[in-house]
Amino acid sequence: MIQENLFDLTSEQVSLSKMMYNDKVIKCLVAPYHTYSQLKKVIKYTNTTYLFPERDLNISQLRSLMTMLVASPYQEEIRIITTNQNVIMDMIDDCVRVLTEGDEVVPSPCKTFMANIHSIRHYLLENEDHQISKSDKNNNGTDEINNIISIINKSTTMSKSSYKNLISRIQLIGENIIRLRLLDMAQEINVK
């Protein structure tokens, strides 16, 4: 999960950040799979924490965010959690990490400072390596279908209200072949 300071930097990375950002340590956590409300519960707020600044700033302000931060009087570590490409492009990749969909903090897989916007999008914001596998994501639908099949296979008789509930659940399935096959299977149940 996310550390209180988001992630650690080596002494070389700290030196590089201070060199680039007017003697300030600025960290950027790219969080394309999380919402503001999810992260505000786990990231401790400080005066130098910017949780999705794109929520509060217009595009012009976002483009100058790093300039404002570098010019600010704050000397403590600055932490930015964002998905905004303009902010990410102003960060050196040594100070950028990605929060994966599985809640791991991993290094940036590409150079970010003045990078091509398509590279940022492909490698940071939509990188399949940072996503939960499709089979893990789809388990909810598969589990529901398997649950319905189990109910049908175990039930020889069912009350009218239970049967109506079962049919309603089956009707929610978007795939015609699966829905129609389950409706056929459900016809074998005796309704009392």
Beta strands, then each sheet from edge to edge (+ up, - down):
strand 1: 26-30
strand 2: 49-51
strand 3: 78-82
strand 4: 96-99
strand 5: 105-107
strand 6: 157-158
strand 7: 190-191
sheet 1: 2+ 3+ 1+ 4+ 5-
sheet 2: 6+ 7+
end
